[in-house]
Amino acid sequence: MGKTITCEWILCSERLPTVEEIRENNTFICTNGMGTFVRSYSFRWAGFTMVLNGKESKDRSVTAWMPLPKPYKEV
């Protein structure tokens, strides 16, 4: 049987993504407690960002996040 991957939410109040995590893949799974969505992290905005009507803005609703899992590879 294959390995089970467990992902755990990281509260924004505990920590934000590290420079290494952002360099590896600046796409994160985020939640606001009511839904789950994908966001990027921006040092310029000092937080997770979204694009609305072609403009980037800080998403202040994010309460927790986790890195995307590694891409699937056949063994």
Secondary structure, DSSP 8 states (H G I E B T S, - for coil): ---------EETTT----HHHHHH---EEEE-SS-EEEEEEETTTTEEEEEETTEEEE-TT--EEEE--------
